[in-house]
């Protein structure tokens, strides 16, 4: 097939306590990515604030906003100003007592093209997300932008092959994972390298198994007390449909702008026809928690 190039921007940034400064930084990064040719820009998970899920504090629900709200409207305006689509993660206040870890994809005209609410919610030390977030109820979705069809997912979702598969089967060309993943500083020396490798490996495997591009965009910097907290490791990256890493950031603030040849998807799927050879008649057990078997 002839080349069909789309340019993707990933904004890897550190967050401050002040929401307005984080939004302003994101808007500046969107402008920079657009100047460098990006047609789609992806921001990190919960980019408007520090990663507040390190503690369980009811006052932190005040960070949530309705959609539309001030943060989403500011990013929608930036999308329109710079004529790019923007994947915009948000702490969504849906109703009193119902909050989601969400994202909205805004189109180049500033209009909302689609919403996704995080489906898999973790609960680990310093990642107390179940305290704050109601699990998503929109299912796995795809969002058509003028440049490409996105499959938006969020952070913990990236460890689940089922999420990637279902989204790919809906026609996603690019799986996009806004992320907030970090090392516990005291564990970094012992486990850091293998944790980072596992994170990259699972996402590259989604690219290979599904024949899609995968983009992961993380935050950076230390957040929390100096003698604890979290070190967000950055390393935002883009992999092609055979898992080849096309670009990878380091551990500082950086905006990647990466051209993607979408015709690569057709070429890979023709030669590695995993979707063709799936045994859809034999997968009933996947809907069981453990040890399940499909009914005859």
C-alpha positions as CSV (number, residue, x, y, z in Angstrom):
1,X,0.0,0.0,0.0
2,X,1.2,3.6,-0.5
3,X,2.4,5.4,2.6
4,X,-0.1,7.2,4.7
5,X,1.7,9.3,7.3
6,X,0.1,10.7,10.4
7,X,2.2,12.6,13.0
8,X,1.7,12.0,16.7
9,X,2.8,14.2,19.6
10,X,3.4,12.9,23.1
11,X,3.7,15.4,25.9
12,X,5.9,14.1,28.7
13,X,5.7,16.6,31.5
14,X,6.2,17.2,35.3
15,X,3.2,18.6,37.3
16,X,3.1,21.3,39.9
17,X,0.6,21.8,42.7
18,X,-1.1,24.7,40.8
19,X,-3.7,23.5,38.3
20,X,-3.5,26.6,36.1
21,X,0.2,26.3,35.6
22,X,-0.1,22.6,34.6
23,X,-2.9,23.5,32.1
24,X,-0.7,26.4,30.7
25,X,2.2,24.1,30.3
26,X,0.1,21.6,28.5
27,X,-1.3,24.3,26.1
28,X,2.3,25.4,25.4
29,X,3.4,21.8,24.6
30,X,0.4,21.4,22.3
31,X,1.4,24.5,20.5
32,X,5.0,23.3,20.2
33,X,3.9,19.8,18.9
34,X,1.6,21.4,16.4
35,X,4.4,23.7,15.1
36,X,6.5,20.5,14.6
37,X,3.8,18.9,12.5
38,X,1.7,16.9,15.0
39,X,-1.8,16.2,14.0
40,X,-2.7,14.3,17.2
41,X,-1.4,15.2,20.6
42,X,-1.7,13.1,23.7
43,X,-1.3,14.4,27.3
44,X,-0.4,12.3,30.4
45,X,-2.9,10.8,32.8
46,X,-4.4,13.4,35.2
47,X,-2.1,16.0,33.8
48,X,-3.8,19.0,35.5
49,X,-2.5,18.1,39.0
50,X,0.1,16.1,40.9
51,X,-0.7,12.4,41.2
52,X,-3.0,12.8,44.2
53,X,-3.8,9.1,44.6
54,X,-0.8,8.6,46.8
55,X,-3.0,9.4,49.8
56,X,-6.7,8.9,50.7
57,X,-8.0,12.4,51.4
58,X,-11.6,13.4,50.8
59,X,-10.6,17.1,50.3
60,X,-8.8,16.0,47.1
61,X,-12.1,15.3,45.4
62,X,-12.2,19.1,44.9
63,X,-9.7,18.6,42.1
64,X,-12.4,17.0,40.0
65,X,-14.3,18.9,37.3
66,X,-17.4,18.3,35.2
67,X,-17.0,17.8,31.5
68,X,-17.2,20.3,30.0
69,X,-15.4,22.3,32.6
70,X,-12.5,24.8,32.9
71,X,-9.7,22.3,32.1
72,X,-11.4,20.6,29.3
73,X,-12.5,23.8,27.7
74,X,-9.0,25.2,27.9
75,X,-7.6,22.2,26.1
76,X,-10.4,22.2,23.6
77,X,-9.6,25.8,22.8
78,X,-5.9,24.9,22.3
79,X,-6.9,22.1,19.9
80,X,-9.0,24.5,17.9
81,X,-6.3,27.2,17.9
82,X,-3.6,24.9,16.7
83,X,-5.8,22.7,14.5
84,X,-4.9,19.4,16.2
85,X,-6.7,16.6,17.9
86,X,-5.9,16.3,21.6
87,X,-6.3,13.3,23.9
88,X,-7.2,15.1,27.2
89,X,-7.1,13.1,30.5
90,X,-9.3,14.5,33.3
91,X,-10.4,13.8,36.8
92,X,-14.1,13.9,36.0
93,X,-16.9,14.8,38.5
94,X,-19.9,13.1,36.9
95,X,-22.3,13.7,39.9
96,X,-22.1,14.0,43.6
97,X,-20.1,11.0,44.8
98,X,-19.4,9.7,41.3
99,X,-15.9,10.4,39.9
100,X,-14.0,8.9,37.0
101,X,-10.5,8.8,35.7
102,X,-11.5,9.9,32.2
103,X,-10.3,11.4,28.9
104,X,-11.9,13.3,26.1
105,X,-10.6,13.5,22.6
106,X,-11.0,16.9,21.1
107,X,-10.9,17.4,17.3
108,X,-9.1,20.1,15.3
109,X,-12.2,22.3,15.5
110,X,-12.3,22.0,19.3
111,X,-15.4,19.7,19.3
112,X,-15.5,16.7,21.6
113,X,-15.1,13.6,19.4
114,X,-15.4,10.9,22.1
115,X,-14.9,10.1,25.8
116,X,-13.4,7.1,27.6
117,X,-13.5,6.3,31.3
118,X,-10.8,4.1,32.8
119,X,-12.0,0.6,33.1
120,X,-9.2,-1.0,35.2
121,X,-8.7,0.7,38.6
122,X,-5.6,-0.2,40.6
123,X,-5.3,-0.3,44.4
124,X,-1.7,-0.5,45.5
125,X,0.6,1.3,47.9
126,X,0.6,5.0,46.8
127,X,-1.7,4.2,43.9
128,X,-5.0,4.3,45.9
129,X,-7.2,4.9,42.8
130,X,-10.2,2.8,44.0
131,X,-10.8,5.4,46.7
132,X,-11.3,8.1,44.1
133,X,-12.5,6.5,40.8
134,X,-15.7,4.7,39.8
135,X,-14.8,2.1,37.2
136,X,-15.6,3.2,33.6
137,X,-19.0,2.3,32.2
138,X,-18.6,3.3,28.6
139,X,-16.7,0.1,27.6
140,X,-13.8,0.1,25.3
141,X,-14.2,2.7,22.5
142,X,-12.6,4.0,19.4
143,X,-12.5,7.6,18.3
144,X,-12.3,8.8,14.8
145,X,-10.1,11.9,14.2
146,X,-9.5,13.4,10.8
147,X,-6.0,11.9,10.9
148,X,-6.5,8.4,12.3
149,X,-8.8,6.2,14.5
150,X,-7.6,6.2,18.1
151,X,-8.2,3.6,20.7
152,X,-7.9,5.5,24.0
153,X,-7.1,3.6,27.2
154,X,-5.6,4.8,30.5
155,X,-2.5,3.6,32.4
156,X,-3.5,0.4,34.3
157,X,-5.5,-0.6,31.3
158,X,-2.2,-1.1,29.5
159,X,-1.5,-4.3,31.3
160,X,-4.6,-6.1,30.0
161,X,-4.4,-7.8,26.6
162,X,-8.2,-8.0,26.6
163,X,-8.5,-4.2,26.6
164,X,-6.1,-3.9,23.7
165,X,-7.8,-6.7,21.7
166,X,-11.3,-5.4,22.1
167,X,-10.2,-1.9,21.2
168,X,-8.2,-3.1,18.2
169,X,-11.2,-5.1,17.0
170,X,-13.3,-2.0,16.9
171,X,-10.9,-0.5,14.3
172,X,-8.3,1.4,16.3
173,X,-5.2,2.2,14.3
174,X,-3.3,3.7,17.3
175,X,-3.8,2.6,20.9
176,X,-3.0,5.6,23.1
177,X,-2.3,5.2,26.8
178,X,-2.0,8.3,28.9
179,X,0.0,7.1,31.9
180,X,1.1,7.9,35.5
181,X,3.6,5.1,36.3
182,X,6.5,5.4,38.7
183,X,9.1,3.7,40.9
184,X,8.9,3.6,44.6
185,X,12.3,5.3,45.2
186,X,13.5,2.7,47.7
187,X,12.8,-0.1,45.2
188,X,14.3,1.6,42.2
189,X,17.8,0.2,42.5
190,X,16.6,-3.4,42.9
191,X,13.5,-3.5,40.7
192,X,13.6,-0.4,38.5
193,X,15.1,-1.8,35.3
194,X,12.9,-4.9,35.2
195,X,9.7,-2.9,36.0
196,X,10.4,-0.5,33.2
197,X,11.2,-3.4,30.8
198,X,7.9,-5.2,31.8
199,X,5.9,-2.0,31.1
200,X,7.4,-1.5,27.7
201,X,7.2,-5.2,26.8
202,X,3.5,-5.6,27.6
203,X,2.6,-2.6,25.4
204,X,4.9,-3.7,22.6
205,X,3.2,-7.1,22.7
206,X,-0.2,-5.4,22.3
207,X,1.2,-3.8,19.1
208,X,2.4,-7.1,17.8
209,X,-0.7,-9.2,18.7
210,X,-3.1,-6.7,17.3
211,X,-1.2,-5.1,14.4
212,X,-1.6,-1.6,15.7
213,X,0.5,1.3,16.7
214,X,0.9,1.9,20.5
215,X,1.7,5.2,22.2
216,X,2.3,5.5,25.9
217,X,2.8,9.0,27.4
218,X,4.0,9.2,31.0
219,X,4.7,12.0,33.5
220,X,8.1,12.7,35.0
221,X,9.6,14.0,38.3
222,X,9.4,13.1,42.0
223,X,6.0,13.7,43.7
224,X,5.4,13.3,47.4
225,X,7.6,13.6,50.4
226,X,11.4,13.7,49.8
227,X,11.9,10.5,51.9
228,X,9.2,8.6,50.0
229,X,6.7,9.4,47.3
230,X,7.0,8.3,43.7
231,X,9.6,8.8,40.9
232,X,7.6,9.0,37.7
233,X,9.9,7.4,35.1
234,X,8.9,9.0,31.9
235,X,10.2,6.9,28.9
236,X,7.1,7.7,26.8
237,X,7.3,5.8,23.6
238,X,5.7,4.8,20.3
239,X,5.8,1.3,18.9
240,X,4.8,0.3,15.4
241,X,2.4,-2.7,14.6
242,X,5.3,-5.2,14.9
243,X,6.5,-3.7,18.2
244,X,9.4,-1.7,16.8
245,X,10.0,1.3,19.0
246,X,10.0,4.3,16.8
247,X,10.8,6.9,19.4
248,X,11.4,7.0,23.2
249,X,11.8,9.9,25.6
250,X,14.1,9.9,28.6
251,X,13.3,10.8,32.2
252,X,12.9,14.5,31.8
253,X,10.3,16.8,30.3
254,X,10.1,16.3,26.5
255,X,7.6,16.4,23.7
256,X,8.0,13.6,21.2
257,X,6.7,14.2,17.6
258,X,6.7,11.0,15.7
259,X,5.5,10.3,12.1
260,X,3.5,7.1,11.7
261,X,3.0,5.3,8.4
262,X,-0.4,3.8,8.8
263,X,0.1,1.6,5.8
264,X,2.5,-0.4,8.0
265,X,-0.6,-1.8,9.7
266,X,-1.8,-3.5,6.5
267,X,1.6,-4.8,5.7
268,X,2.2,-6.4,9.1
269,X,-1.3,-7.9,9.3
270,X,-0.9,-9.4,5.8
271,X,2.3,-11.2,6.8
272,X,1.5,-12.0,10.5
273,X,-2.3,-12.7,10.3
274,X,-3.0,-13.2,13.9
275,X,-6.5,-11.7,13.6
276,X,-7.3,-14.1,10.7
277,X,-6.3,-17.2,12.7
278,X,-8.0,-16.4,16.0
279,X,-10.2,-19.2,17.2
280,X,-13.2,-17.1,18.2
281,X,-15.2,-20.3,18.7
282,X,-12.9,-21.4,21.6
283,X,-12.5,-18.3,23.7
284,X,-15.6,-18.5,25.9
285,X,-13.6,-19.1,29.1
286,X,-12.0,-15.7,28.8
287,X,-15.2,-14.2,30.4
288,X,-14.6,-16.3,33.6
289,X,-12.6,-14.9,36.5
290,X,-10.4,-18.1,36.8
291,X,-10.6,-21.7,35.7
292,X,-13.7,-21.1,33.7
293,X,-14.8,-23.1,30.7
294,X,-17.2,-22.2,27.9
295,X,-20.6,-23.9,28.0
296,X,-21.1,-26.5,25.3
